[in-house]
Amino acid sequence: MTEMTVGVPRRWTGWTRTRHLAGMFVAMVAGMVLLGPLWRVGGGLLGGAAVLARPDVGALVMATNMALGMTAWMWYRGDGWAATAEMSAAMYVPFLLLLPPWWSGWVGDDTLLLGGHLLMVPAMLLVALRHRHAAVAPRRHPLAAAVARGWPAGLGLLMTVDMWFAPTVFEPWTLLVLPAGYLLLGTWRRQWGDRGALAAQLAGAVVWGGLAVVAMVASADVAGVLVGVGWLVHAAWDGWYHRTGTVVPRGYALWCAVFDVGVGLTTLLAVLSR
């Protein structure tokens, strides 16, 4: 009997393994999606956009983004450095195997990218089976735990990186998304036993809905200002619910506040730069 199965029901152990692999997959995709804009912005500022557009460079950059996301997740879980390094290597090895044939012209761009991703799956599984991650709650590094508590704010910042370098005016209808998120999450969490909380959310929906209607019929500049202000005001709304911990999870309120500030300010910057 392995260390992983001592004192742990077999079915629960299997579910824990599956959940851990799913978490690593999500971390890998998150790293790829969230760090991609940083490379684009950096390449544009430093004049390296053409280099990043090369399929071989793009494949290695993608592997780096996925490895960073994987490393952050495994560090948070408290996994050992050997397992983390090997799992990160699983992001690179498939591409490194396909790069020589690509450089020789034996395989095309699509084969390089698709083949690298397909080979990555068995590589990850091999590493996971080799280390047999413990099925008990891991001991997390204090710094990792502190960073994890603030991850929604970091996610909000990453999602607004492109907006700061290329400000754009969001459409008025996007204001409707702001109260809708609270109403949907509040319903899912069964928060409407407090009639006052439901009344407040419905009032918010009326306010932001009315602001969206006014922005739709206003001139372009006025609409931009209304949209920007609407997002910024909603950040204060998020701050209140982050403080109280009601209606929505605190993590959602924190992410929403940071994201709302980014959208609101960049929208107003876009209006001023016209």
Kinemage of the C-alpha trace (Angstrom):
@kinemage 1
@onewidth
@group {chain A} dominant
@subgroup {mainchain}
@vectorlist {calphas} color= white
{ca met a 1} P 0.000 0.000 0.000
{ca thr a 2} L 1.463 3.356 -1.011
{ca glu a 3} L 1.804 6.414 1.193
{ca met a 4} L -1.023 7.978 -0.747
{ca thr a 5} L -3.559 5.334 0.238
{ca val a 6} L -2.712 4.881 3.921
{ca gly a 7} L -5.773 5.765 5.986
{ca val a 8} L -7.571 7.191 2.965
{ca pro a 9} L -10.594 5.524 1.313
{ca arg a 10} L -9.787 4.377 -2.207
{ca arg a 11} L -12.714 6.234 -3.811
{ca trp a 12} L -11.851 9.482 -2.021
{ca thr a 13} L -8.223 9.075 -3.026
{ca gly a 14} L -9.209 8.727 -6.669
{ca trp a 15} L -11.388 11.824 -6.477
{ca thr a 16} L -8.549 13.775 -4.860
{ca arg a 17} L -6.160 12.765 -7.626
{ca thr a 18} L -8.668 13.806 -10.257
{ca arg a 19} L -9.319 17.119 -8.536
{ca his a 20} L -5.603 17.798 -8.256
{ca leu a 21} L -5.031 17.089 -11.950
{ca ala a 22} L -8.002 19.288 -12.820
{ca gly a 23} L -6.540 22.067 -10.690
{ca met a 24} L -3.211 21.794 -12.499
{ca phe a 25} L -4.950 21.920 -15.864
{ca val a 26} L -6.861 25.060 -14.852
{ca ala a 27} L -3.629 26.639 -13.554
{ca met a 28} L -1.901 25.844 -16.846
{ca val a 29} L -4.679 27.413 -18.917
{ca ala a 30} L -4.892 30.412 -16.573
{ca gly a 31} L -1.180 31.068 -16.949
{ca met a 32} L -1.473 30.883 -20.731
{ca val a 33} L -4.487 33.193 -20.895
{ca leu a 34} L -3.482 35.742 -18.262
{ca leu a 35} L 0.220 36.102 -19.066
{ca gly a 36} L -0.263 36.218 -22.830
{ca pro a 37} L -1.266 39.928 -22.823
{ca leu a 38} L 1.891 40.815 -20.859
{ca trp a 39} L 4.068 39.342 -23.594
{ca arg a 40} L 2.132 41.214 -26.260
{ca val a 41} L 2.455 44.500 -24.414
{ca gly a 42} L 6.152 43.910 -23.715
{ca gly a 43} L 6.807 42.921 -27.305
{ca gly a 44} L 5.072 46.046 -28.569
{ca leu a 45} L 7.019 48.327 -26.239
{ca leu a 46} L 10.403 46.714 -26.930
{ca gly a 47} L 9.881 46.193 -30.638
{ca gly a 48} L 9.838 42.413 -30.397
{ca ala a 49} L 6.361 41.751 -31.774
{ca ala a 50} L 7.757 40.168 -34.944
{ca val a 51} L 9.934 37.788 -32.940
{ca leu a 52} L 7.021 36.755 -30.724
{ca ala a 53} L 4.961 36.064 -33.849
{ca arg a 54} L 7.364 33.251 -34.870
{ca pro a 55} L 5.745 29.844 -34.223
{ca asp a 56} L 8.829 28.451 -32.457
{ca val a 57} L 9.166 31.476 -30.166
{ca gly a 58} L 5.410 31.531 -29.599
{ca ala a 59} L 5.452 27.856 -28.589
{ca leu a 60} L 8.185 28.427 -26.005
{ca val a 61} L 6.449 31.533 -24.673
{ca met a 62} L 3.230 29.542 -24.341
{ca ala a 63} L 5.106 26.801 -22.489
{ca thr a 64} L 6.591 29.417 -20.173
{ca asn a 65} L 3.167 30.880 -19.402
{ca met a 66} L 1.758 27.454 -18.641
{ca ala a 67} L 4.765 26.508 -16.516
{ca leu a 68} L 4.454 29.703 -14.461
{ca gly a 69} L 0.772 29.043 -13.844
{ca met a 70} L 1.555 25.443 -12.899
{ca thr a 71} L 4.370 26.497 -10.577
{ca ala a 72} L 2.151 29.004 -8.774
{ca trp a 73} L -0.562 26.376 -8.225
{ca met a 74} L 1.817 23.663 -7.030
{ca trp a 75} L 3.647 26.118 -4.757
{ca tyr a 76} L 0.327 27.088 -3.244
{ca arg a 77} L -0.535 23.428 -2.701
{ca gly a 78} L 2.786 22.836 -0.979
{ca asp a 79} L 4.097 20.335 -3.560
{ca gly a 80} L 7.827 19.610 -3.538
{ca trp a 81} L 10.240 21.424 -5.812
{ca ala a 82} L 11.205 18.216 -7.620
{ca ala a 83} L 7.588 17.528 -8.614
{ca thr a 84} L 7.072 21.179 -9.541
{ca ala a 85} L 10.190 21.268 -11.703
{ca glu a 86} L 9.256 18.039 -13.482
{ca met a 87} L 5.685 19.187 -14.083
{ca ser a 88} L 6.995 22.483 -15.482
{ca ala a 89} L 9.388 20.550 -17.704
{ca ala a 90} L 6.381 18.647 -19.048
{ca met a 91} L 5.270 21.963 -20.547
{ca tyr a 92} L 8.521 22.367 -22.504
{ca val a 93} L 9.643 18.869 -23.496
{ca pro a 94} L 6.884 18.210 -26.076
{ca phe a 95} L 7.683 21.450 -27.902
{ca leu a 96} L 11.435 20.852 -27.660
{ca leu a 97} L 10.963 17.442 -29.270
{ca leu a 98} L 9.027 18.952 -32.177
{ca leu a 99} L 11.174 22.028 -32.747
{ca pro a 100} L 14.045 20.266 -34.641
{ca pro a 101} L 11.607 18.747 -37.191
{ca trp a 102} L 9.929 22.143 -37.513
{ca trp a 103} L 13.242 23.920 -38.077
{ca ser a 104} L 14.080 21.280 -40.697
{ca gly a 105} L 10.787 21.919 -42.459
{ca trp a 106} L 9.507 18.385 -41.876
{ca val a 107} L 6.438 19.526 -39.908
{ca gly a 108} L 4.289 22.616 -40.217
{ca asp a 109} L 3.205 25.289 -37.759
{ca asp a 110} L -0.055 23.557 -36.859
{ca thr a 111} L 1.728 20.277 -36.151
{ca leu a 112} L 4.162 22.051 -33.857
{ca leu a 113} L 1.484 23.713 -31.755
{ca leu a 114} L -1.139 20.974 -31.776
{ca gly a 115} L 1.362 18.165 -31.364
{ca gly a 116} L 3.042 19.946 -28.467
{ca his a 117} L -0.243 20.263 -26.619
{ca leu a 118} L -1.259 16.661 -27.287
{ca leu a 119} L 2.078 15.295 -26.054
{ca met a 120} L 1.810 17.469 -22.971
{ca val a 121} L -1.106 15.465 -21.554
{ca pro a 122} L 0.737 12.127 -21.181
{ca ala a 123} L 3.825 13.988 -19.958
{ca met a 124} L 1.794 15.569 -17.152
{ca leu a 125} L 0.190 12.237 -16.263
{ca leu a 126} L 3.592 10.553 -16.036
{ca val a 127} L 4.866 13.184 -13.617
{ca ala a 128} L 1.685 13.003 -11.539
{ca leu a 129} L 1.890 9.208 -11.290
{ca arg a 130} L 5.580 9.311 -10.519
{ca his a 131} L 5.172 11.586 -7.504
{ca arg a 132} L 1.738 10.383 -6.340
{ca his a 133} L 0.740 13.625 -4.637
{ca ala a 134} L -0.519 13.215 -1.109
{ca ala a 135} L -4.288 12.954 -0.711
{ca val a 136} L -4.341 14.919 2.536
{ca ala a 137} L -4.586 18.681 2.865
{ca pro a 138} L -1.077 19.981 2.066
{ca arg a 139} L 0.892 22.313 4.296
{ca arg a 140} L 1.089 25.521 2.344
{ca his a 141} L 3.927 28.002 2.532
{ca pro a 142} L 2.809 31.085 4.546
{ca leu a 143} L 3.789 33.431 1.724
{ca ala a 144} L 1.910 31.297 -0.793
{ca ala a 145} L -1.147 31.319 1.443
{ca ala a 146} L -0.965 35.126 1.763
{ca val a 147} L -0.658 35.539 -1.989
{ca ala a 148} L -3.523 33.098 -2.515
{ca arg a 149} L -5.818 35.178 -0.323
{ca gly a 150} L -5.239 38.175 -2.581
{ca trp a 151} L -5.298 36.340 -5.899
{ca pro a 152} L -8.622 37.860 -7.025
{ca ala a 153} L -7.013 41.315 -6.986
{ca gly a 154} L -4.074 40.056 -9.027
{ca leu a 155} L -6.448 38.418 -11.491
{ca gly a 156} L -8.346 41.685 -11.857
{ca leu a 157} L -5.103 43.549 -12.561
{ca leu a 158} L -3.958 41.018 -15.152
{ca met a 159} L -7.286 41.182 -16.934
{ca thr a 160} L -6.961 44.958 -17.353
{ca val a 161} L -3.333 45.099 -18.553
{ca asp a 162} L -4.247 45.531 -22.222
{ca met a 163} L -6.761 48.259 -21.368
{ca trp a 164} L -4.105 50.544 -19.850
{ca phe a 165} L -1.980 50.447 -22.995
{ca ala a 166} L -4.918 50.654 -25.413
{ca pro a 167} L -7.803 52.393 -23.591
{ca thr a 168} L -11.190 51.847 -25.137
{ca val a 169} L -14.715 52.967 -24.345
{ca phe a 170} L -16.880 50.075 -23.205
{ca glu a 171} L -20.365 49.805 -24.636
{ca pro a 172} L -23.256 51.090 -22.448
{ca trp a 173} L -24.845 47.622 -22.254
{ca thr a 174} L -21.846 46.413 -20.238
{ca leu a 175} L -23.277 48.320 -17.273
{ca leu a 176} L -26.036 45.713 -17.124
{ca val a 177} L -23.453 43.021 -16.328
{ca leu a 178} L -22.553 44.704 -13.037
{ca pro a 179} L -25.818 44.158 -11.116
{ca ala a 180} L -26.517 40.898 -12.954
{ca gly a 181} L -23.461 39.246 -11.394
{ca tyr a 182} L -24.673 40.035 -7.895
{ca leu a 183} L -28.218 38.896 -8.595
{ca leu a 184} L -27.069 35.590 -10.087
{ca leu a 185} L -24.534 34.819 -7.365
{ca gly a 186} L -26.896 35.934 -4.634
{ca thr a 187} L -29.572 33.609 -5.988
{ca trp a 188} L -27.146 30.712 -6.271
{ca arg a 189} L -25.961 31.290 -2.675
{ca arg a 190} L -29.560 31.663 -1.429
{ca gln a 191} L -28.982 35.103 0.030
{ca trp a 192} L -32.485 36.461 -0.420
{ca gly a 193} L -33.816 35.400 2.960
{ca asp a 194} L -32.979 38.983 3.855
{ca arg a 195} L -35.538 40.985 1.893
{ca gly a 196} L -33.481 44.138 2.384
{ca ala a 197} L -30.514 42.572 0.587
{ca leu a 198} L -32.705 41.625 -2.372
{ca ala a 199} L -34.271 45.096 -2.438
{ca ala a 200} L -30.803 46.680 -2.515
{ca gln a 201} L -29.729 44.498 -5.454
{ca leu a 202} L -32.904 45.232 -7.403
{ca ala a 203} L -32.439 48.958 -6.737
{ca gly a 204} L -28.879 48.659 -8.027
{ca ala a 205} L -30.136 46.926 -11.149
{ca val a 206} L -32.548 49.805 -11.748
{ca val a 207} L -29.811 52.416 -11.253
{ca trp a 208} L -27.239 50.805 -13.548
{ca gly a 209} L -29.908 49.811 -16.029
{ca gly a 210} L -31.150 53.396 -16.179
{ca leu a 211} L -27.587 54.647 -16.584
{ca ala a 212} L -27.110 52.235 -19.487
{ca val a 213} L -30.288 53.491 -21.191
{ca val a 214} L -29.207 57.124 -20.834
{ca ala a 215} L -25.753 56.297 -22.194
{ca met a 216} L -27.282 54.552 -25.213
{ca val a 217} L -29.132 57.685 -26.304
{ca ala a 218} L -26.442 60.219 -25.325
{ca ser a 219} L -23.612 61.531 -27.472
{ca ala a 220} L -20.467 59.430 -27.746
{ca asp a 221} L -18.427 61.481 -25.254
{ca val a 222} L -21.229 61.723 -22.699
{ca ala a 223} L -21.897 57.989 -23.063
{ca gly a 224} L -18.221 57.246 -22.454
{ca val a 225} L -18.186 59.344 -19.292
{ca leu a 226} L -21.367 57.715 -17.994
{ca val a 227} L -20.003 54.238 -18.646
{ca gly a 228} L -16.686 55.033 -16.965
{ca val a 229} L -18.376 56.568 -13.934
{ca gly a 230} L -20.816 53.661 -13.734
{ca trp a 231} L -17.981 51.153 -13.523
{ca leu a 232} L -16.113 53.227 -10.936
{ca val a 233} L -19.188 53.625 -8.745
{ca his a 234} L -19.714 49.874 -8.887
{ca ala a 235} L -16.189 49.431 -7.521
{ca ala a 236} L -17.360 51.206 -4.353
{ca trp a 237} L -20.371 48.855 -4.306
{ca asp a 238} L -17.928 45.928 -4.499
{ca gly a 239} L -15.903 47.391 -1.664
{ca trp a 240} L -18.935 47.466 0.600
{ca tyr a 241} L -19.831 43.834 -0.082
{ca his a 242} L -16.212 42.761 0.309
{ca arg a 243} L -16.308 44.348 3.752
{ca thr a 244} L -19.617 42.776 4.780
{ca gly a 245} L -19.080 39.399 3.113
{ca thr a 246} L -22.751 39.184 2.140
{ca val a 247} L -24.541 38.350 -1.136
{ca val a 248} L -21.342 37.390 -3.035
{ca pro a 249} L -18.104 35.708 -1.935
{ca arg a 250} L -15.441 38.137 -0.739
{ca gly a 251} L -13.096 36.922 -3.451
{ca tyr a 252} L -15.592 37.847 -6.150
{ca ala a 253} L -16.147 41.282 -4.624
{ca leu a 254} L -12.375 41.900 -4.474
{ca trp a 255} L -11.811 40.804 -8.066
{ca cys a 256} L -14.793 42.820 -9.250
{ca ala a 257} L -13.617 45.967 -7.446
{ca val a 258} L -10.152 45.869 -9.022
{ca phe a 259} L -11.516 45.019 -12.458
{ca asp a 260} L -14.188 47.739 -12.231
{ca val a 261} L -11.599 50.384 -11.347
{ca gly a 262} L -9.477 49.337 -14.314
{ca val a 263} L -12.395 49.437 -16.745
{ca gly a 264} L -13.748 52.709 -15.362
{ca leu a 265} L -10.452 54.595 -15.437
{ca thr a 266} L -9.350 53.325 -18.851
{ca thr a 267} L -12.775 54.159 -20.293
{ca leu a 268} L -12.469 57.744 -19.025
{ca leu a 269} L -8.900 57.907 -20.392
{ca ala a 270} L -10.191 56.774 -23.783
{ca val a 271} L -12.798 59.573 -23.747
{ca leu a 272} L -10.180 62.195 -22.794
{ca ser a 273} L -7.770 61.023 -25.517
{ca arg a 274} L -10.272 61.495 -28.346
